[in-house]
Amino acid sequence: QVQLVESGGALVQPGGSLRLSCAASGSIFSPYAMGWYRQAPGNEREGVATISSSGSVNYADFVKGRFTISMADAKSTIYLQMNSLKPEDTAVYSCNFERFGLNYWGQGTQVTVSS
């Protein structure tokens, strides 16, 4: 079992920045991947960025150049630095842990971009 706890969601103005954190605990053994997904009202959940335990990263095209995913040295915490936020980034952001096809999800954190 893996437990995930996200934090960092907030209301921010367009053009602003936020950093989300996701702390994982439990049965964490390499190899694995962690990532951020988001879901806006009326939309399906979509992938934002992922990072593997070996450090490989992937980004959705709509966040390239604005968001950065990183992993703490302890490898049980990941971050999503979000810059140049747009109103269309408004969504519930959820952390995911995946290992050999098994997926675990956090409870989600709300990010609202509005003036």
Secondary structure, DSSP 8 states (H G I E B T S, - for coil): -EEEEEE---EE-TT--EEEEEEEEES--SS-EEEEEEE-TTS--EEEEEEETT--EEE-GGGTTTEEEEE-TTSSEEEEEE-S--GGG-EEEEEEEEETTEEEE---EEEEE--
